[in-house]
Amino acid sequence: MSQVNLSEELFKPRFKHPETSTLIRRARHHSAPNIQSALDGKTVPHWYRMVNRLMWIWRGVDPREILDVQARIACCKEERTNDDLFDTVVGYRGGNWIYEWSKQAMMWQQKANQETDPAKVGKHWLQAANLYSIAAYPHLKGDPLAEQAQVLANRAFEEAAPRLSGDLRELEFSISGGGAITGFLHMPKGATGPQPTVLMCGGLDALQSDYYSLFEKYLAPQGIAMLTIDMPSVGYSSKWKLTQDSSQLHQHVLKALPNIPWVDHTRVAAFGFRFGANVAVRLAYLEAPRLKAVACLGPVVHSLLSDPVRQAQVPEMYIDVLASRLGMYDASDSALSVELNRYSLKTQGLLGRRCPTPMLSGYWANDPFSSEEESRLITSSSVDGKLLSIPFNPVYKNFDNALKEITVWIKQRLR
């Protein structure tokens, strides 16, 4: 079945699917905080989801497309589970978040099928992958329409990557206890022989394909390969629930690298965004002989996980993501808070101890998800720590500069 026909079959209008914001059944008593974050976007009145314009634009989505899709959702007159929230339209039809973003993705998919220039075909497929991923955002478990969008995002990315700069290899890693996960190894163009490699540890509300821009714009020009896998309970890793051993899947991957001929397993670093930093820092302690360095951006390793007051100050959507990853669909805030505390790397007895792995941590002042103290805790625990303060405005330029600086730091430690 062709990609277009598959999309049309999966996304026929249907009205009996659960609406995303209802999947986590917690008491909704938080006042909606006004939050603006470089990595997570901002809370916008009358939207359940955080609108993450910076990251979507960074991945290559046109800002006008974002506004166009939002307008279609906001103008819809169909039934909503919450009349005050635009992105809660019931059923897979016009105005539903997943429907509208998937419709936009299909437009790029069709453009790809009509294009003959291989480079443009690749870019069109990448746009489709990005938009399907936004359709599935925030990737809550038990959301069948979002899971279908994830499938289409991965298929579109597999079509895109071979036509873009560099080389893509799809790898399968066996996991003890049964099963396997799929990872993408991105190789710089013209690379021969084993390459120094960054193992990407992404956020809990993203797919591994969402980090292609990190490879294309920053790592590849420095001759560094990038290996991605999905976080537990997301995408290709959806079979595995997130546990206190948050780095379990990434540890299996690290241990398998000596058997991957395109990776120089003696020159590997880990890079963690948000909760992915929890994974990366755990690896720095538990797999120090296998890692040359660990870099983090806006890490979630202790304070948000251990402080109920801070948890009450972040948007409902983000708490829903945490609850979904932990499989706590009906838990009270207090029960969820107790469980989250077990994921703190300080509570686990790791952070605060001296770590032999060089660690860099970047932070933004007044970041509601990750304070300066969070990054200081990481860098002060390392024998070779570097603290990176990132000014907020202008947000895109400073984000770009931070990634450039982090890439140079990683390259120096991969020599």
Helices and strands as residue ranges (DSSP letters): H 3-10, G 20-22, E 36-37, E 41-42, H 53-59, H 63-74, H 97-114, H 118-136, H 144-160, G 161-163, E 167-174, E 180-187, E 195-201, G 208-211, H 212-214, I 215-219, G 220-222, E 225-229, G 235-237, H 248-256, G 257-259, E 263-273, H 276-286, G 288-290, E 293-297, H 303-306, H 308-311, H 316-326, H 333-341, E 359-363, H 372-381, E 385-389, H 395-413
